[in-house]
């Protein structure tokens, strides 16, 4: 029977120690073995050699007399023994003396194993000599000796295992391990041990090769070229000796035997030829090794062991068959469950897949699967009983995580309520009393089995089931299969949760994209208004000069004119000039609206004032006004005149939209405390605005009114005023559904401006201007910066290189430096280093178009507030400049440089 025990601790070292403790062969014994290699040895020389060694003499005489019971007189001399024994028997005696340390002792725990082993070695020696007679006659004696010694390594293993103290400590096996399991148990094999023992005894190399290589594959023997003929003979004899004694064989012995017969040219030789006379010679030589001489008893013992092994194998196969059937059942369940779960995309579908799978299995009577989500305080699952009864459960949990049994759960059996209510007692991953070992295994609390379900997000669930009465318990294979099913359920649950999370992320991303798009549209609108504003400002500035001359000349002519017709013509000219001046003034207000003069304003008062102002005009056009203002409206900081202008513009637009047929204007206002804003809406029930016009509704000079009713600057100007108040303005309209304008204003403008980068530095003195030094080698960049900063009320100095910049800093007071990096003469990093050392409190902004990321990181590390790449956004640059000036320490009024 193959040995299956785990490796014995340090057994290899124990065996090697045993080999090391063996005494080396005496020179006398080595000389005797050398002379016995041939059959024509000199008896006189042998007589002298053996007689010179008392121990060898005693062994030879003892064994001769024991084997020669038919003699009338006891053999008392070596000379008599040699005459009686002959060369072959003497060779056996000498070999038995050589290995006396390894001969079996009756009190050995492995006595029977050793007897069997030495019987096999003796049979191998006799068969090897017979094979040699047919193949290589010159190797007859070497074949006999090599066959006898070939398993000496395994005998050394047996000898090492005989010590009872060590055997108990190491949990010694009950038998010598076979070749297949030697490495697993001993960490070595008997072939290597035999080689070490042969080297210890300084045996001839051909014997050492036989002890070492007799288990090598037959294909490898010829290529090794190490006494391959003798090794092949010993290997074949070893296989045939197993047959002779009915011993067990390794799985590949039949193939090996055929190869050896071909290699030794013995294909046509039958076993009887080789085995002829083996039994008689075995009986004659068994006494020399204290072995049982009747080889039939050895065969009978081997047959008994074979029958015992066969019975054990049958039992093992029966157990394996039952385990296989169990494994097949759970494998079918797992396969079916995996197929169903692959189609589950929600928790109800997952529960349905589990219950449908286990309902169809006759050894499950009932069960429940549920998931506990502590975040949503919900326990959700499914119950089944039999093959047709299934129901879903959804139970709310209280603050302690306990189920709340209400009317909706009245039909749940009390026994199941008790099980579910006690889920917390089973909700743990590790056992603190067991060294933190995982407890994610099937637990049995009669009559229920519990399979825990844990996920990475610490979501807990259980799969509980009741076996049918004809199923007493789960087998180990069924438990492992159900745990694998639990892993499938957990994997599907995590997949569902991941899909839900991905869907939420997709919805959030879609919303974010829509908001980004809206912001992008607003940004485009802002840029378009800014561009038109700049154009309007320039145009107004250019037109006003010649227009003023025309107006002055017309007034002078009017004062001198007496002709009524001409006087009337001149009045028309001046009236139209006034009209143009008004339009230009609106354009200037739109392009550069005045900064609001902030004060405490109650939005309700401004709204009521505007509504009262327009009351008569609205009534004439059959227009009613509904005002809904919440009492909780807070007082805000704003410019009341500008807000009045905005509200009036919106009211006029609403009036013009509905004045033909009459209608209603609804004004509402309420605080949004969450956003810290005040929301004001103006809605009319007029014809609405075409979608194609909505995109342009805030564009300057765009209007849908009749000629003479508006310039198209009202909404644009209003938008600019609200923007200056850090608010927002939006318009929504659909044809036939009216128009609604929404204004959002901050409740606390002072706090908002304190955190904004668009306000002047809080420590500025009235009328004080900041001086900025722009350093760039490109003249048009300097011009752009100068124009931009001057328009924002900054004083600007310029320098075209680093040297000029440092000279200006030495003689002038500078509040902030705009610095390029790539410049001739002295680069920006060098200038920055000098500024950091000389003017440590001077803020520096880097504006660069060619600097690398490393240079920009280096500039920030050297003290630059920020690095901005060209082409830069004017508003962003102004924002950074104001932010930099805001962080100048309070009270630091000393001029720079």
BELQUIWO-V744363 format. One record per backbone hydrogen bond with DSSP energy under -0.5 kcal/mol. CO is the residue of the C=O (numbers start at 0). NH is the residue of the N-H. E is the energy in kcal/mol with one decimal. If there is no record, write none. Layout:
[[CO	NH	E] [CO	NH	E]]
//
This chain:
[[7	10	-1.7] [9	13	-1.6] [10	14	-2.5] [11	15	-2.6] [12	16	-2.2] [13	17	-2.0] [14	18	-2.3] [15	19	-2.4] [16	20	-1.7] [17	21	-0.7] [18	21	-1.1] [25	29	-2.2] [26	30	-2.1] [27	31	-2.4] [28	32	-2.6] [29	33	-1.9] [30	34	-2.1] [31	35	-1.9] [33	36	-1.0] [34	37	-0.9] [40	42	-0.7] [41	45	-2.2] [42	46	-2.9] [43	47	-2.1] [44	48	-2.3] [45	49	-2.8] [46	50	-2.1] [47	51	-1.2] [49	52	-1.5] [51	53	-0.6] [52	56	-2.7] [53	57	-2.7] [54	58	-2.0] [55	59	-2.4] [56	60	-2.4] [57	61	-2.4] [58	62	-2.5] [59	63	-2.3] [60	64	-2.4] [61	65	-1.9] [62	66	-2.0] [63	67	-1.0] [67	70	-1.7] [76	80	-2.1] [77	81	-2.9] [78	82	-1.8] [79	83	-2.2] [80	84	-3.1] [81	85	-1.6] [84	88	-0.5] [85	89	-2.2] [86	90	-2.3] [87	91	-1.8] [88	92	-2.3] [89	93	-2.6] [90	94	-2.3] [91	95	-2.5] [92	96	-2.1] [93	97	-2.0] [94	98	-1.6] [96	99	-1.3] [98	101	-2.0] [99	102	-1.0] [104	107	-2.1] [107	110	-1.7] [109	113	-3.0] [110	114	-2.7] [111	115	-2.3] [112	116	-2.2] [113	117	-3.0] [114	118	-2.2] [115	119	-2.0] [116	120	-2.0] [117	121	-2.5] [118	122	-2.5] [119	123	-2.4] [120	124	-2.2] [121	125	-2.2] [122	126	-2.5] [123	127	-2.6] [124	128	-1.8] [125	129	-1.7] [126	130	-2.6] [127	131	-2.3] [128	132	-1.7] [129	133	-1.1] [130	133	-0.6] [130	134	-1.2] [135	138	-2.2] [136	139	-1.6] [138	142	-2.6] [139	143	-1.9] [140	144	-2.4] [141	145	-3.0] [142	146	-2.5] [143	147	-2.0] [144	148	-1.9] [145	149	-0.9] [148	151	-1.9] [150	153	-0.6] [150	154	-1.6] [151	155	-1.9] [152	156	-1.6] [153	157	-2.1] [154	158	-2.4] [155	159	-2.0] [156	160	-1.6] [158	161	-1.0] [159	162	-0.6] [161	163	-0.5] [162	166	-2.7] [163	167	-2.4] [164	168	-1.8] [165	169	-2.7] [166	170	-0.5] [166	171	-2.9] [167	170	-0.6] [177	180	-0.7] [177	181	-0.9] [178	181	-0.5] [180	184	-2.0] [181	185	-3.9] [181	186	-0.6] [181	187	-0.6] [182	186	-1.5] [184	7	-2.1] [188	192	-1.7] [189	193	-2.4] [190	194	-1.9] [191	195	-2.2] [192	196	-2.2] [193	197	-2.7] [194	198	-2.3] [195	199	-2.0] [196	200	-2.0] [197	202	-2.3] [198	201	-0.7] [203	206	-0.9] [203	207	-1.7] [204	208	-2.8] [205	209	-1.6] [206	210	-2.3] [207	211	-1.8] [208	212	-3.1] [209	213	-0.9] [212	215	-1.8] [216	219	-1.5] [216	220	-0.8] [217	220	-0.6] [217	221	-0.7] [219	223	-1.3] [220	224	-1.0] [226	230	-2.6] [227	231	-2.5] [228	232	-2.2] [229	233	-2.5] [230	234	-2.6] [231	235	-2.5] [232	236	-2.5] [233	237	-2.3] [234	238	-1.8] [235	239	-2.4] [236	240	-2.2] [237	241	-1.4] [238	242	-1.3] [239	243	-2.4] [240	244	-2.1] [241	246	-3.0] [242	245	-1.1] [249	252	-1.5] [251	255	-1.9] [252	256	-2.8] [253	257	-1.9] [254	258	-1.9] [255	259	-2.3] [256	260	-2.4] [257	261	-2.0] [258	262	-2.4] [259	263	-2.4] [260	265	-3.1] [261	264	-1.0] [265	268	-1.2] [267	269	-0.6] [269	272	-0.9] [269	273	-1.1] [270	274	-3.1] [271	275	-0.6] [274	277	-1.8] [276	280	-2.0] [277	281	-2.6] [278	282	-2.0] [279	283	-1.8] [280	284	-2.0] [281	285	-1.3] [284	287	-0.8] [285	288	-1.4] [285	290	-2.4] [286	289	-1.5] [292	294	-1.0] [293	296	-0.8] [293	297	-1.1] [294	298	-2.2] [295	299	-2.8] [296	300	-2.5] [297	301	-2.2] [298	302	-2.4] [299	303	-2.3] [300	304	-2.2] [301	305	-2.3] [302	306	-2.6] [303	307	-2.4] [304	308	-2.8] [305	309	-2.5] [306	310	-2.4] [307	311	-2.4] [308	312	-2.5] [309	313	-2.3] [310	314	-2.3] [311	315	-2.7] [312	316	-2.8] [313	317	-2.4] [314	318	-2.7] [315	319	-2.9] [316	320	-2.5] [317	321	-2.3] [318	322	-2.9] [319	323	-2.4] [320	324	-2.4] [321	325	-2.5] [322	326	-3.1] [323	327	-2.7] [324	328	-2.1] [325	329	-2.3] [326	330	-2.4] [327	331	-2.3] [328	332	-2.1] [329	333	-2.9] [330	334	-2.7] [331	335	-2.6] [332	336	-2.9] [333	337	-2.7] [334	338	-2.0] [335	339	-2.1] [336	340	-3.1] [337	341	-1.7] [339	342	-1.4] [340	343	-1.6] [342	344	-0.5] [345	349	-2.2] [346	350	-2.8] [347	351	-2.4] [348	352	-2.2] [349	353	-2.1] [350	354	-2.6] [351	355	-2.6] [352	356	-1.6] [353	357	-2.2] [354	358	-2.1] [355	359	-0.8] [357	360	-1.1] [359	361	-0.6] [360	363	-1.6] [362	364	-0.5] [362	467	-1.7] [364	385	-2.4] [365	465	-2.9] [366	383	-2.5] [367	463	-3.1] [368	381	-2.6] [369	461	-1.9] [370	372	-0.6] [370	379	-2.3] [371	373	-0.7] [371	459	-1.1] [372	376	-0.8] [372	377	-1.9] [376	396	-1.8] [377	372	-2.7] [377	379	-0.5] [378	394	-3.3] [379	370	-2.9] [380	392	-2.3] [381	368	-2.3] [382	390	-2.3] [383	366	-2.3] [384	387	-0.5] [384	388	-1.3] [387	389	-0.7] [388	384	-2.4] [390	382	-3.0] [392	380	-2.4] [394	378	-3.1] [395	403	-2.8] [397	400	-2.1] [401	397	-2.6] [402	404	-0.7] [403	405	-0.8] [405	408	-1.3] [406	409	-1.4] [408	411	-1.4] [412	416	-2.2] [413	417	-2.2] [414	418	-1.6] [415	419	-2.8] [416	420	-2.7] [417	421	-1.0] [418	421	-0.5] [419	422	-1.7] [421	424	-1.1] [422	425	-1.5] [423	426	-1.1] [425	427	-1.5] [428	438	-2.6] [429	431	-0.7] [430	433	-1.7] [430	435	-1.9] [430	436	-0.6] [431	434	-0.7] [433	436	-1.1] [436	430	-1.8] [438	440	-2.3] [442	444	-0.6] [442	449	-3.1] [443	445	-0.5] [444	447	-2.4] [446	466	-0.6] [447	444	-2.4] [448	464	-1.7] [449	442	-2.7] [449	451	-0.5] [450	462	-2.1] [452	460	-1.8] [454	457	-1.8] [458	454	-1.2] [459	371	-3.5] [460	452	-2.6] [461	369	-2.0] [462	450	-2.2] [463	367	-2.7] [464	448	-2.3] [465	364	-3.3] [465	365	-1.3] [467	470	-1.8] [469	471	-0.6] [474	478	-2.4] [475	479	-2.5] [476	480	-2.4] [477	481	-2.6] [478	482	-2.2] [479	483	-2.0] [480	484	-2.1] [481	485	-2.2] [482	486	-2.0] [483	487	-1.9] [484	488	-2.5] [485	489	-2.7] [486	490	-2.7] [487	491	-2.4] [488	492	-2.7] [489	493	-2.6] [490	494	-1.9] [491	495	-2.4] [492	496	-2.5] [493	497	-2.4] [494	498	-2.5] [495	499	-2.5] [496	500	-2.4] [497	501	-2.7] [498	502	-2.7] [499	503	-2.4] [500	504	-2.7] [501	505	-2.7] [502	506	-2.5] [503	507	-2.8] [504	508	-3.0] [505	509	-2.8] [506	510	-2.5] [507	511	-2.8] [508	512	-2.8] [509	513	-2.3] [510	514	-2.7] [511	515	-2.7] [512	516	-2.6] [513	517	-2.4] [514	518	-2.7] [515	519	-2.7] [516	520	-2.6] [517	521	-2.5] [518	522	-2.7] [519	523	-2.7] [520	524	-2.6] [521	525	-2.8] [522	526	-3.0] [523	527	-2.8] [524	528	-2.7] [525	529	-2.7] [526	530	-2.6] [527	531	-2.7] [528	532	-2.8] [529	533	-2.4] [530	534	-2.3] [531	535	-3.2] [532	536	-2.9] [533	537	-2.4] [534	538	-2.8] [535	539	-3.1] [536	540	-2.3] [537	541	-2.2] [538	542	-2.4] [539	543	-2.5] [540	544	-0.9] [541	545	-0.8] [542	546	-2.4] [543	547	-2.6] [544	548	-1.5] [545	549	-2.4] [546	550	-2.8] [547	551	-2.5] [548	552	-2.5] [549	553	-2.6] [550	554	-2.3] [551	555	-2.2] [552	556	-2.4] [553	557	-2.3] [554	558	-1.9] [555	559	-1.1] [556	560	-1.3] [562	566	-2.9] [563	567	-2.5] [564	568	-2.2] [565	569	-2.8] [566	570	-2.1] [567	571	-2.0] [568	572	-1.9] [569	573	-2.6] [570	574	-2.5] [571	575	-2.3] [572	576	-2.3] [573	577	-2.4] [574	578	-2.1] [575	579	-2.7] [576	580	-2.8] [577	581	-2.4] [578	582	-2.2] [579	583	-2.8] [580	584	-2.5] [581	585	-2.4] [582	586	-2.4] [583	587	-2.6] [584	588	-2.5] [585	589	-2.5] [586	590	-2.9] [587	591	-3.1] [589	592	-0.5] [595	597	-1.1] [598	637	-2.4] [600	602	-0.7] [600	635	-3.0] [601	604	-1.0] [601	605	-1.4] [602	606	-2.4] [603	607	-2.6] [604	608	-2.1] [605	609	-2.4] [606	610	-2.5] [607	611	-2.5] [608	612	-2.3] [609	613	-1.7] [611	614	-1.0] [613	617	-2.4] [614	618	-2.4] [615	619	-1.9] [616	620	-0.7] [617	620	-0.8] [617	622	-2.2] [618	621	-1.9] [621	662	-1.4] [623	664	-2.5] [624	626	-0.5] [625	627	-0.5] [625	666	-3.7] [627	668	-1.9] [629	632	-1.5] [633	602	-0.6] [635	600	-3.4] [635	637	-0.6] [637	598	-1.7] [637	639	-0.8] [638	642	-2.5] [639	643	-2.4] [640	644	-2.0] [641	645	-2.3] [642	646	-2.8] [643	647	-2.4] [644	648	-2.3] [645	649	-2.2] [646	650	-2.4] [647	651	-2.5] [648	652	-2.2] [649	653	-2.2] [650	654	-2.7] [651	655	-2.8] [652	656	-1.5] [653	657	-1.4] [654	658	-1.3] [656	686	-0.6] [657	661	-1.8] [662	623	-2.3] [663	684	-1.1] [664	625	-2.9] [664	666	-0.5] [665	667	-0.5] [665	682	-2.5] [666	627	-3.4] [667	680	-2.7] [668	629	-2.2] [669	678	-2.8] [670	672	-0.7] [671	675	-1.1] [671	676	-2.0] [675	746	-2.2] [676	671	-3.2] [677	744	-2.3] [678	669	-2.0] [679	742	-3.2] [680	667	-1.9] [681	740	-2.6] [682	665	-3.2] [683	738	-0.9] [685	737	-0.7] [686	735	-3.3] [689	692	-1.8] [689	693	-0.8] [690	693	-0.7] [690	694	-0.7] [692	695	-0.9] [693	696	-1.2] [695	698	-1.7] [698	701	-1.5] [700	702	-0.6] [705	708	-2.1] [711	700	-0.9] [711	701	-0.8] [712	716	-2.7] [713	717	-2.4] [714	718	-2.7] [715	719	-1.9] [716	720	-2.2] [717	721	-2.5] [718	722	-2.1] [719	723	-2.0] [720	724	-1.2] [721	726	-2.5] [722	725	-1.9] [724	745	-0.6] [727	743	-2.8] [729	741	-3.0] [731	739	-2.8] [733	736	-2.4] [737	733	-1.4] [738	683	-2.6] [739	731	-2.6] [740	681	-2.3] [741	729	-2.6] [742	679	-2.7] [743	727	-2.1] [744	677	-2.9] [746	748	-0.5] [747	751	-1.8] [748	752	-2.8] [749	753	-1.9] [750	754	-1.2] [752	755	-0.6] [760	763	-1.8] [764	767	-2.3] [769	771	-0.5] [769	794	-2.6] [770	814	-2.8] [770	815	-1.2] [771	773	-0.6] [771	796	-3.0] [772	774	-0.6] [772	817	-3.1] [773	775	-0.6] [773	798	-2.1] [774	819	-1.4] [776	778	-0.6] [777	781	-1.8] [778	782	-2.5] [779	783	-2.4] [780	784	-2.7] [781	785	-2.5] [782	786	-2.9] [783	787	-2.6] [784	788	-2.7] [785	789	-2.7] [786	790	-2.0] [787	791	-0.8] [788	793	-2.2] [789	792	-2.0] [794	771	-2.9] [796	773	-3.2] [798	775	-2.1] [800	804	-1.7] [801	805	-2.2] [802	806	-1.9] [803	807	-2.1] [804	808	-2.1] [805	809	-1.5] [806	810	-1.2] [807	811	-2.0] [811	813	-0.6] [814	842	-0.6] [815	772	-2.6] [816	818	-0.6] [816	844	-2.9] [817	774	-3.3] [818	846	-2.4] [820	822	-1.1] [820	827	-3.1] [823	801	-0.7] [823	825	-3.0] [825	801	-0.7] [826	830	-2.0] [827	831	-2.9] [828	832	-2.2] [829	833	-1.9] [830	834	-2.7] [831	835	-2.6] [832	836	-1.7] [833	837	-2.8] [834	838	-2.6] [838	841	-1.7] [840	842	-0.6] [842	816	-2.0] [843	864	-2.4] [843	865	-0.6] [844	818	-2.9] [845	867	-3.3] [847	869	-2.4] [851	855	-2.1] [852	856	-2.6] [853	857	-2.5] [854	858	-2.3] [855	859	-2.2] [856	860	-2.2] [857	861	-1.5] [858	862	-0.5] [858	863	-2.2] [859	862	-1.0] [865	845	-2.5] [867	847	-2.4] [871	873	-0.5] [872	876	-2.7] [873	877	-2.6] [874	878	-2.4] [875	879	-2.4] [876	880	-2.5] [877	881	-2.6] [878	882	-2.3] [879	883	-2.5] [880	884	-2.3] [881	885	-2.0] [882	886	-1.0] [884	887	-1.2] [888	891	-1.6] [890	892	-1.9]]
//
